[in-house]
Amino acid sequence: MKHTLLVLAVLGSIMPGFALARQQVLPNGSYEFATLDGEGRLIPDGWNSFGGAVQSADFAWDGGFSALASVRTDAYVGLYRDTVTVGANTRILMKARAYHPAAFPIAEPIKAGMKLEFRPPEGLELPPPVENLAFDVNAPFDQWVLVSVSSVVPAGVSSAKAVLISFEFPDPPDVPLTNGQLFVDSAFASVSSNPGVNLLSNESFESGTSGQNGMPPWIEFADSLPVGTGARKACLVSGVPAQDGNCVVRFTGGTAGLFQEIPVTPGDTLTVSAYFRTRASSPYNDPRALAGVKIEWSGGSWPTPNIDVVPNANPISGTTNIITAASPTDTWVPISIDYTMPANKSALLRATVINAFGPGNTDVYFDGFEMVLTNVFNGSDVNADNAEDLIDIATLQRVYTGPGAELKYLGLVYDHDENGALEPSDVTYTLQRMTGPVSP
């Protein structure tokens, strides 16, 4: 194979000006390496498991293993790992394969796929959130109660999340939740430099639908259990006249909430408030439950929301990065994300594979997960050591296929003309940018 590469280097033409340099930043994306955890489960090295996701030898697209996210009793099962911090205008390409067998296929409303999550940049220390969880079992029935919180914006903070939340402490498995529904309306956020101006949009929840993430720009979050936990738009609710307009937000089940991000300036005072209500017919009566408003600080400003497996306020969420009940079974389906960081944003990138919105009887396997940055390194860097050396050339030898053939795992970092194949021109581009090992 070494001889073949030398011939290709001679024959290959110089790459055109649109060629893009690439760096692979996601190790063990083929899930070949794993370690037993304390419960005897094989967890892929470097990955964090939630809901019971494990390494599996049942099916594999690359090598002998894949990642299995099996939904039975949990609503969300998957693996995630943090990669690198990137700045503005960095382009991120993510590619993997997903497989659901006909024996345990996806059924609605389950969706599975990859997520790109944005975390605070590494090295950034954020101040703790401030909150007022004043609505509890002692709140009066059948009347709106205003809950408010204020804080001076700390130094280094450029944005904040205005959060509306109902917090339910987890029960032992044999103790059912007893809380009734909670209703919220007329959210308000303002700063002292511009008092009286509401920085929130859709503040009384009149726009949107009652479906999941149906109230943009509000972003919903909820515990996976009990089933049905969430925050949803509700209009003309019996016994709950809206504080403003016709619609409110209805909180049901365990911990749930929604938030909206707003720009702030250090030294300003930010105030967030909303009206809360419970009904005597189904009261908010768990003595451990709390509800109210919260401010979470953001520094440096990173993109929101994440690219998720369902449509949200991020335009590219829930498109090419998922498989659904309509996707073919017993075959490896490509999933992908192509995202460029906005101006004035930076973030630590978290890669996630997830089987979501169970429980159900669904198995989803993931394999060949790559995350490539296209404009941070001049060459082909497959192991993110900021050098193009013999490790990169050896990997190129292993994954080279020639014109027209499908890219193998780790081939994405060498596909500089983005035509989905490794060709002589890609080899030439790589060989011309050899740097050797990084100096110790």
N, C-alpha and C positions, 0 to 999 in steps of 0.2 A: 504493500500500500504506500510505503514511503516513496518508492520510485514513481508510482502513479502521480502522487502529489507534485513531484518535481517536474514531470512532464506537463501537468496541468498549469503549473505556474508559468512555464515558458509559453504555452499556447494561449493562456487566458489574456484577454484584453484589459486595458486599464479601466477601472470602474468610472462611470460617468459622475458628474458633479453632484447628483442627488443621492449618492450612496451615504449611508448613515453608520457611524461607529456604534458599537454595542458592548454592553456589559451585563452579564448574567449575575443576579444578586440573590437567588433563591436556592440554597443548598438542599439536597435530599428531596427534590421535587418528584422523584420517582419512587420514593418511600421504600427503597431497598434496605435501608439500615434502620433497625429498631431495637428497643431495649424494654425488658419486662418492667412494668411498674409494680407498686406494692400489692396490687390485686391480681398479678399474674397476667396482665394484658400486654401485648406487644404494641408499644407506642412509637411511631416513627421518630427517630432521633432529631432533635431540634424543634419538633412540633409540640404544641400544647393541645391536648384532647379535651373536648367537652361533650357531654352526653353519651360517652362510651365509644367514640370513634377509635379504630385500631388499624394496625397493619394487617393485610390479608393476602393469602396465596390463592384465593379462589379464582381470581381473574387478574390478568396483567396486560397492559399495553406495551410497557417497556420493562425489561428485566423479568424478575420472577414474582414481584409483589406490587400491590396497590394499596390505597387507603380505603377502608370501608366505613361508611357512615350509615348505620342501620337504625331506622326509626321504628320503635315499638311503643314505648311508654313516654319517651321524651319528645318534646316538640322540636328541639334543635339539637342536631348531632353533627360534629365536624372536628376539624383541626385548624389551628392557626399558628403562624409564626411571624415575628417582626423581622424586617430585613434591614433597610438602610434609610437614613434621612436624606431627602432630596429637596432642592429648592425650586424656585419659579422656572417655568418653561421646560422642565424636564419631562420628556416623553416616556411613558411606561407602557410596555407591551406585556400582556399576560396571556398565556396559552396553556391549556391542559386538555385532558380527555375525561369524559364522564360516561358511566355505563350503568344501566339499570336492567337487571335480568327479568325475563318474562315471568319467572317463578315468584318474584317479589317486586313488581313494577311500581312506578310512581302513579299515584291516584290523587285527583284533586282533593284538597287544595295544596298538596305537597308540591314544593319546587326545590330543585337542588342545583348547585353550581358553585362558582367562585365569587368571592367578594374582594374588593379593594377597600381597605379601611385606612383612614387617615388619623394618625395619633400625634400627640405633641412632639415636636422635634426633640431628638436626643439632647440631653444636657439642659433642657428648659425646665425650670422648677416653677410650677404654678401655685398661686395662693389657694388655700382651701376654699370650698364653696361656702356661701352664706345662705341660710334658709330660715323660714318661719313655718313650721308644721303645726299651726295653731288649731286646725280643724280636727276634732277627735270625737270620742263617744259623748262628750259633754255638750256638743254643739246643739243648738235648738233645731227642732223639726220644722220643715215646711216654710223656711224663710232663708233669704240669701244672706250670707255672712262674708264680709270683706276681709281678706287676708293679704297682708302686705309685708315686704321686706325691703330694706334700703342698705346701701353700702357705698363707701367711697371706692372708686375704681383704682386698684393697686397699680404701682409702677410696672411698666413692661407689658401691660395687658391691652390688647387692641380690640377684643370682642368678648361678648358674654352670651351665655345661653340663659334665656328666661324659661324656667322649667315649672310646669304644673304637674304635681305628683300626688298620688295616693299610695301610701306605703303600708303594706301588710306584712308583718313578721311571718316567716314560714312556720307552718304547723307541723307537728309530728305527722307521720303518714296516716295514722288512724284518727286524726282530729280534723273534721271538715271545716272549711271557712264558713263563717256565719255572717260576714258583713253584707249589708245591703248595698244598693247602688249609690254612687256619689255623682253629683252634677256640678259642672263648672261653667261659668260664663263671664263675659266682659273682662278679658285679660288686658292689662295696661302696663307699659314700660316707658319710663321717661328719665331724662337726665337733667341735672340741675341747671346746666347751661342752656337748656331749651325746654323749660317746664311746660307742662300742659300738652305737649306734642307726643302722641302715642307712636313709639318706634315699632310696634308690632303690627303685622298685617293679618287680616281675617280674625280680628280680635274677638268677635262675638260668634265666630264659627258659622256664619251664614253661607259661606261659599264652600263648595266641595260636595263630597258624597259621604255616605255612612260606611263605606268600605275601608279596608286597611290603607293607611296613609292617604286618606281621602280629603284631608283638610290642608293642602299646601298653603303657605310654606311651613306649617307645623309638621314636626317629625315625631312619630309615635314610638314608644318603647313599652315593653311589657315582659313580665315573667313568663316562662314557658308553661308553667303549671300554677294553678289549675287551668284546664282547658277552658277557653273563653275569656281569659284575662285580657284586658285591653282598654283603650280609650277610643271611643268612636263618636262621631257626630250623631246627634239625635234631635229631631225637630218635633215641636208640638207634643211633648211628652205629657201624658196624663198626670195631673197633680204637680207639674213643674213648669209654671209659666216662666219663660225666658226672662232673664234680667234685662236683656236688650235683644230686639228682633224676635225671631221665632225658634232659633236653634241653640243648643247647648252641647257640651261634651259630656258623655256618660262614661264613668269609670266602673268597670265590673271585674270581680275576681280578686286576684292577688295584687302585687305591686305593679302599677302601670302609670303612664304619664305621657306628656308630649312637651316638646321644647321648640324654641325658635331662636336663632342666633342673630344678634344685633351688634352693630359697631359701637364702641365706647372709647373714651379718652381718659387716660390716667388723671386722677385728681377730681374728675366729675363725680357727682353722687348719682348712682343708679337706683331707681325704685321700681319694683315689680309687684303687681297686685292682681288679684282676681277674686271673683265671687264664687263661694262654695255653698252647696245645699244638699240636704238629705231629706228623705220622705219618712213620715211616721209609719207608713204602710210597709216599708222595707228599710229600716234605719241603718245608718252607719254605726254599728253597735259593738264592734270588737274592741275591747279595751286596749289591745296592742296596736291598733291601726291609727295612723296619723296621715293627715293630708295638708297641703299648703303650697307655698311658692318657694322657689329656690333660684339662686344665681350661681352659675358655674362659669369660672373665668377661662378665657383662652388667650394665650400669648403668642405673638408672632403670626397668628392668623393662618390656619390651615384649611383646606377645602372642607365644606360640609354640603350635603350629607355624604356618607359613604356610598360607593357603588355597590348596591345590594342585589339580592336575588328577586326582589319585587320592585316594580316601578316606584320611584319616590321623586323628590325634587331634583335629584341629579339626573340630567336628561338621558344618560346612557345606561342607567341601572335597569336590570331585568330585561335585557335585549339579547346580546350574543353570549352572555355569561351564564346561561341556565339551560337545564333540560327540564321538561315537564311531562305530564301524562301523554302528551301528543308526540313526544320524541320516540324514535325507534328503540325497541328493546334488544338485548343481546348483541349490541354493537357499541363500539367506542365512538362517542359523539364529540367533535371538537367544541370547546368553549373558549371564549377569549374576551379580553378587555384591552382597549387602546385608549389611553388617557394622557393628556398633557396638563401638567400642573399650571394653574392660572398664575398670572402676574402677582407679585407680592405675597405669594403663599409658600410655605414650606411644611413638611410633614415627615414623620416616621411612617413608612409604608408597612402595613400588616396584610399578609396574604392569608386568605381563609377559603377552605372548602367546607360546604355545609349542605346538609339535608334538612329542610326547614318546613315548618308548619304542620308537623305531625300532631298527635301520634298517628301511626298507621302500620302497615305491614310492608314497608318499602326498604330495599337495600340499594344504595348507590355507591359505586366504586369510582375513585379518582386516580389518575396516573399522569405522568409526564408533565408536571406543573412547572412552567418556566416563567420567570419575571425578568425582563430585559429592559435596561435603560438605553435609549438610542443616541443620546447626545451628551454623554459625560466622559467618554473615553475614546481616544483616537485609535481604533483597532478592534480586535475581538478578544474580550477578556471573559472567559467562561467561569472563572472561580473568584471574581471580584477582588483580586489582589493588586489591581491597578498596574499590571504589567501584562504584556503579551509575550509569553515565554513558551517553553517546550510543553508545558501542561496544556496550553491552548492549542498548540499544533497537534499534540497527540489526540486530544478530543476531536479536533477537526478530522483527523484521519479516521477515527472510529465512526463518526456520524455522517461522513461524506457519502452522498448517494448519486450525484450526477443530475443532469438536467431532467426535469419532468417528474422526478420521484418525490414522494411525500417526505417532508422533513422528519427526521428522527428526533427523539428527545435530546435536548441541548443543541439542536441544529439552529434554533432561532437566533442565537447570538452571532452566527456566521452569515445569515441570509441578508446581506447588506442592500440588495436591490429589491427586497421585499416581494419576491415573486413566488414564494412558497417552496423553493427548491435550492439545493446547494449546487453551484455550477463552477466552472473554471474561473469565472470573473470573481466569485466570492473568495476563492482560494488566493488569487492574486492580491486582492485587497488586503487579506489577512497577512500574507507573507511579506508584503511591502511595509508592514507596520510592526515588525518584530522589534521588541525593546530589550529582551532578555530579563532575567530575574530582577526583582526589586532589590536595591542595595540594602544590606542589613543596617 
